[in-house]
Amino acid sequence: MKKIVIAGGTGFIGSYLSKRFKEIGYQVLIVSRLPGHVSWKPVDLVEALDGAELVINLVGKSINCRHTVNNRQEIIDSRLNSTIWLGNAVLACPRPPKLWINASAAGIYKPSIKEAMTEDSTDFADDFLASVIQKWEKTFFGFKLSDIRQIALRTSVVLGKNGGALKPLATLSRFGLGGKQGSGEQMFSWIHIEDYFRILLFLMENEPIHGIINCTSPEPLKNADFMHLVRKALRIPIGIPAPEFAIKLASKLIDTEPGLILNSSNVVPKRLLEGGFKFVYPDAEKGIENLLK
């Protein structure tokens, strides 16, 4: 049985990927600190990775928190350390994995409304999260693995039924609070979790592909339009908007950063489209209806 290894596979995305890979016949090993999973001990990592078709690293403290000094250090350390541990284990494998995919994030790109960011874009944001992503990718590609494909997956907001950003937004909409957030003009880049899984399969099958890949739908949209589609799927006619000052105030109460909502993310998957990948959910209306119906 072919083997897939998911580091940090206990969360919203990892659990879905584990289920889907098992459904199509793969053995799935999860690396975590939980009992019954592969531990982070070097000897255990090497044994798990040896002969794998794919290892994907999803490890990283959630950025959905207040970016205090301690939280910033945890956000950085969790990403860099897991990448280093996996890289060292890959180097020690007698039969290294064919493909190593490291999670990255679309937040590396500068906030933009009119200009869509592709993998060719080198105009990065100048905030904390973009600096973390740059260090993360530098650490990942710092491992010179001539016989192993490496892909950094710059992922936008992942939408799914059992977690991620859609659930709280749907809850707000059900209480009549699903209006635009801030100006509503900021762009929202997203990816349906099933397309995320299918992108992994596509990358496994297409051996020439390596390097940076934007993992996002081809049709980002304005925040106001996205919230309208959420309300439409839930058959809720109105939604009270949340002005910028209210979001900044509320973010302090729920321990998160307002920029996660207010910053514009306009990112498109140029390399996937050029490679022939076909999205099942290219547009937000279809994707949201699938997840909220």
N, C-alpha and C positions, 0 to 999 in steps of 0.2 A: 504494500500500500504506500502510495506517495505521501510525503510528509510536508506539512506546513508548520512553521513555528511563529507564534505571535507573542511578542514581548509586550507586556502591558495589555493583555487580552481580556481583562475582566470588566472593562468599562462598556459603555454604550456601543461604541464602534466595534471593539474587539469581540464582544459577545455575538454581535450580528455576523461578523466575518467567520467566527468559529462555527456557528450554526450552518451557514451557507456552504463553507468548504466541506464540512462533514456530509452535508446533503448530496454533494457531488462526488463523494467517495474518497476524500483525503483524510489521512490521520492528522489531527491537529494537536499540537503541544503548546501549552500556555506557559510563558515565563512570568512568574510573579512571586511575591512573598507568601502567598496563601498555601496552606497545606494541600497536598495532592497535585501541585503544579511543579514545573521545573524551577529549581531554585537558581539564584544568581551566582552560585558558586562556580568558579571557572570550569571545574571538571564536569559539572552537570550541564553547563551551557554547551561545552564542546560536544558532549554526547548527544544533546538534543539537536544541535545544528548540523551535525555530521550527516551528509547525504540528503539534506532537505532540498526541496524544490524552491522554497521561498522562505525567507525570514523577514517579517515586517515588524518594525519597532514603533509602537504607539505610546511609549512611556513618556510621561510628562505631567507635572502638576498642572491642574487646570488653571488657565489664565482668568477664569471667571471668579475673581477675588479682588480685594483691595491690594494694590501693588505696593505694600509696605516693604521695608528693607528686608525683613525675614522672608516674606513671600517671594520677593524678587529673587533672592538667593536660591530658594527651593525650586522656582521655575527654571532657573538656569541649570542648577546642579542636576536635577532629575533628568533633563534632556541630554546634557553633555556626558554625565557619568554612564547612563545606560548605553549610549552610543559607543563610548570607549570600551565598556565591558563586552558588548557584542562584537565590536571590531577585533578585539584581542582573541575572543573565542573563535571567530571566523578564521583568523590567521593560524590557529592551532588545530583546525579541523583536518583530518586526513583526506576527507572528501567534502570540501566546503560547499555551502549552499550555492545553487546556481544564480540566485537573484537575492540581493539585499535591498529592501525598500525601507527607507527611514522617513517617518512622518516629518513634514515641515509645514509651513503655513503661508497662506496667501497674504497674511498681515505684513510680510516683508516689503510689499510694494507701497509706494506713496499713496495716500488717499486721493482718489480721483473720481470726478463725476463724468466728464466728457471723454477722457482718454482711457481706453481699455488697456489693461496691463497684460502682456504676454510674457512667455519665458525669455523673450529677447529684451524685455525692459530691465534696465539697470538703475533706474531712478527709484531708490528705496526710501521708505519712510525714515524719519530721524527720531523715532520714539523708542521706548524701552523694548517693546515686543519685537520690533524689526531688528534691533541689535542682538537680541537673543537668537532669533532665527538665523542671522548671519553667522554667529558663533557656532550654532548647531550644525549648519551645513558645512562650515569649514572643518569642524571636527570629523564629520561623516566622510567627506571627500578627502580628508587627510590620510585615510587608510588607502594606500595604493594597492589595489587588488586587481591585478591584470587579468585574472581568469574568472572574476566574479563581476557580474553587472551590478552597478549601484544606481539607485534612483532616489532622489529626494522629492517627495510628493507634497508639493505646496497646495495644501487643502484649504478650501473655504469652509464656511459653516455647513456642517453635515446635518441634514434633516432626516429624521426617522420617527417611528411611532413610539418607541420606548425610551426616549431620552433626547438629549441635544436641545437646540434652541426652539424647536417648533412647539414643544409641549407647554412651556410657560407663556409663549405668545398666544397659543390657542386658549389657555386659561384666562388670560387678560381679556381676550375677545369675548369669551362667554360671559364675563362680568361687565361687558359694555365698554371696556377700556382698550379696545383694539384699534385705535386710530393711529394716525401717523405719529412717528416719534421724532422729536425735534422738528426740523424743517420738512422732513419727509423726502427731501430731494437727494439725500445721500444714497449711493448705490449699495445694493446688497448682493453679494456673491454667495452662491449656495451650491450644494450637491445632494441629490437624493442618495440615501445610503445603499440602495440596490445598485445604482450606477457606480458608486465607490467600489463595491465588490466586483462589479463587472470590469472596471478599469484595472483592478489587480489581475484578473484573468487575462485581459488584453495585454498587459505588460509582460506577463509570464510567457505568453505565446509569441510575442514579437521581440525576438532576441536582439535586433539592431538597436532597440531603444534603450538609452541610458541617460544619466544626467538629471536635469531639472524637468519636472512635469507639473503643470498646473492641473490640480484635481478639482475641477469646478464645472458647473453647467455652462453651456455656451451662451446663456441668456441671463446675465445679471439684470436686476431691475431696481427701480427706486423703492425706498423703504415704504413710502405711502402706497405704492402699487402692491407691494408684497402683503402689507397688512390688509388691504382691500380683498386680496385673494383668500387670505385666511378667513376673514369674515364671510365671504361668499361661500366657501366650502362648508362653513358651520351654519349657514343661513341666518346670519346675524346682520341686520340692515345697517346699523350704525356703530361707530366706535369713537369714543372720546379721545381726541389727540392728547399727547403728552408733550408739553413744551420743553425746551432744552433745560430751563432752570429746574423744572420738576424732576427730570431724569437725573440731573446732577445731585439733587437733594435725595431722591430715592436711592441712588446708587450707594450713598453713604449708609443708608438704613439696611440695605441688603448685602453690604460688603462686596461690592463689585466696582468696576471702573466704567464711568459714563462713556468713554471713548469706544467701548465695545459695541455700543448702540449708535453713537452719533458719528463715528468716523465712516467715511465712504470707502467701500471696497468694490472696485470695478475690474474684475479679473476674468480672463477668458482662457480656455484650454487650447491654445493654438497647436501645440504639438500632437495632442490627441486627435484633433480634427484632421490635421494633415496626415496622420497615420491611418486614418480610416475608421476610428472608433465611432460607433453609433450609440447615442444616448437613448435609453428607454424613456427618460424623463428630461428632455432638453429644456422645457419651459416650466415655469413655476406653477402655473395653474394646474397642469396635469399632475405634477409632483405633489402639490399640496392636497389635491382631491384624493389621490391615492392614499395618502397618509392619514387624512382626517375623515374619510368617508366611513 
